[in-house]
């Protein structure tokens, strides 16, 4: 099974949109809520090649970017394949 992780802030609208897309596809994910946690944010940034914005989304430990990138994959009909879902 594909492992999906998402770093979020609780009230971030982009985080909420990204999670909603994953949930609409029935994709389980591990959420790392980093509200106010500077060490967790630093760890996320390290994993995300220096990016500091949320959400940061990882599929099988590969950073794919944030909400915009997730929706671009969906629009280009690439997200299901990346997530290991049937078309």
C-alpha positions as CSV (number, residue, x, y, z in Angstrom):
1,X,0.0,0.0,0.0
2,X,1.2,3.5,-0.8
3,X,2.3,5.5,2.2
4,X,1.0,9.1,2.2
5,X,2.1,11.7,4.7
6,X,1.0,15.3,5.0
7,X,2.4,18.1,7.2
8,X,-0.3,20.5,8.1
9,X,-1.5,23.4,10.3
10,X,-5.0,22.9,11.7
11,X,-6.6,26.0,10.2
12,X,-4.7,26.2,6.9
13,X,-7.2,26.3,4.1
14,X,-4.7,24.6,1.7
15,X,-4.1,21.8,4.1
16,X,-7.9,21.3,4.5
17,X,-8.3,21.2,0.7
18,X,-5.4,18.7,0.2
19,X,-6.8,16.4,2.9
20,X,-10.3,16.6,1.4
21,X,-9.0,15.5,-2.0
22,X,-7.2,12.5,-0.4
23,X,-10.2,11.6,1.7
24,X,-12.5,11.8,-1.4
25,X,-10.4,9.2,-3.0
26,X,-10.4,7.0,0.2
27,X,-6.7,7.4,0.6
28,X,-5.4,6.9,4.2
29,X,-2.7,9.3,5.2
30,X,-0.6,10.1,8.2
31,X,-1.0,13.7,9.3
32,X,1.8,15.6,11.0
33,X,0.2,18.6,12.6
34,X,3.0,21.1,13.2
35,X,1.1,24.1,14.6
36,X,3.6,26.0,16.7
37,X,6.1,23.2,16.7
38,X,9.3,24.7,15.4
39,X,11.3,21.4,15.6
40,X,8.6,19.6,13.6
41,X,8.6,22.4,11.0
42,X,12.3,22.2,10.7
43,X,12.1,18.4,10.1
44,X,9.4,19.0,7.5
45,X,11.5,21.6,5.7
46,X,14.5,19.3,5.7
47,X,12.4,16.5,4.2
48,X,10.9,19.0,1.7
49,X,14.2,20.2,0.3
50,X,14.0,23.6,2.2
51,X,10.3,24.3,1.5
52,X,8.6,25.8,4.6
53,X,5.0,26.2,3.5
54,X,2.2,23.8,4.4
55,X,0.9,21.5,3.4
56,X,3.9,19.4,2.4
57,X,2.8,16.0,1.0
58,X,4.9,12.9,0.7
59,X,4.0,9.8,-1.2
60,X,6.2,6.8,-0.3
61,X,8.7,9.3,1.2
62,X,9.0,11.3,-2.0
63,X,8.0,14.9,-1.6
64,X,5.4,16.0,-4.2
65,X,4.9,19.5,-2.9
66,X,1.8,21.1,-1.6
67,X,-1.9,21.5,-2.3
68,X,-1.4,23.1,-5.7
69,X,0.9,20.3,-6.9
70,X,-1.6,17.7,-5.5
71,X,-4.4,19.2,-7.5
72,X,-2.2,19.6,-10.6
73,X,-1.5,15.8,-10.5
74,X,-5.3,15.2,-10.2
75,X,-6.1,17.5,-13.2
76,X,-3.4,15.8,-15.3
77,X,-4.8,12.4,-14.4
78,X,-1.6,11.3,-12.7
79,X,-2.7,11.3,-9.0
80,X,-4.5,7.9,-9.1
81,X,-1.4,6.2,-10.6
82,X,0.9,7.9,-8.0
83,X,-1.4,6.7,-5.2
84,X,-1.7,3.2,-6.6
85,X,-5.4,3.5,-7.2
86,X,-7.4,1.9,-10.0
87,X,-8.6,4.2,-12.8
